[in-house]
Amino acid sequence: MPSAGLDDYGLIGDRRFMVVNEADGLFLTQRSHPRMALIETSLTPDTLILSAPKHGSISVPRASSPTPHASIQRRITVWKSTTAADDCGDEAAEWLSGFLGGSLRLVRMGGTFQRPIVKPTAQPGDVVSFADGYPFLVVSEASLADLNSRLKQPLPMNRFRPNLVVAGCAAFAEDAWTKIRIGEIVFRNAGPCARCPITATDQETAERGKEPLKTLATYRRDPDNPTDVNFGVNLIHETKRGTVHVGDAVQAI
């Protein structure tokens, strides 16, 4: 995207929908369902469109009902957080269940959604959407270049799913940034991102291999948690409103 607005939860439109198990409301990701990588998304001002190979497409409204309690609510769980979300209806549920298998529902953040960040680096008022734990993940192009120099087959940035990519710094410089300013927005370092098997999933084919985790484990182990391998840094925005643009200057504070 050439630019994106921010609200309390992060980039507007980012991670506002989620797939859950119908029975218990537990979130689904590519960790257990790598086939999710084959679902493509697009946004219009009013609609989320999901499509998949040989499975057609489906559209659902981006916004919930103007009256919060007019929407069907579903209790959902993301890691240690349990909250209420709006159910997106039977048609979306049947489409997802048919493609991924199982009894699934699509939910969206609605008017009653509340999810504080429950990490030690959070401050009062910090909230997050359906993301794992933080609203932002930054990775530098130099860090990816460093990793790719060690791999037989280079990997694209989409393996790591950052929503902020920075150019012009040294490899892994982002690890040491306490705070940064991007354009007019100030972000706080919320800690390193420990990587999971999704990084080893080809986003074009949904096939899973051993890289980059095998190579990252040789030089990016977390000194405090040796079972974790880190790549990229989680961020929390201290400036809750504004816009970030491609080409904005990045300043370490």
Buried (B, 14 or more C-beta within 10 A) or exposed (E): EEEBEBBEBBBEBBBBBBBBBBEEBBBBBBEEBBBBBBBEEEEEEEEBEBBBEEBEEBBBEBBBEEEBEEBBBBEBBBEEBEBBBBBBBEEBBBBBBEBBEEEBBBBBBBBBBEBEBEBEBBEEEBBBBBBBBBBBBBBBBBBBEBBBEEEEEEBEEEBBBBBBBBEEBEBBBBBEBEEBBBBEBBBBBBBBBBBBBBBBBBBEEBEBEEBBBEBBBEEBBEEEEEEBBBBBBBBBBBBBEBBBEEEBEBEEE
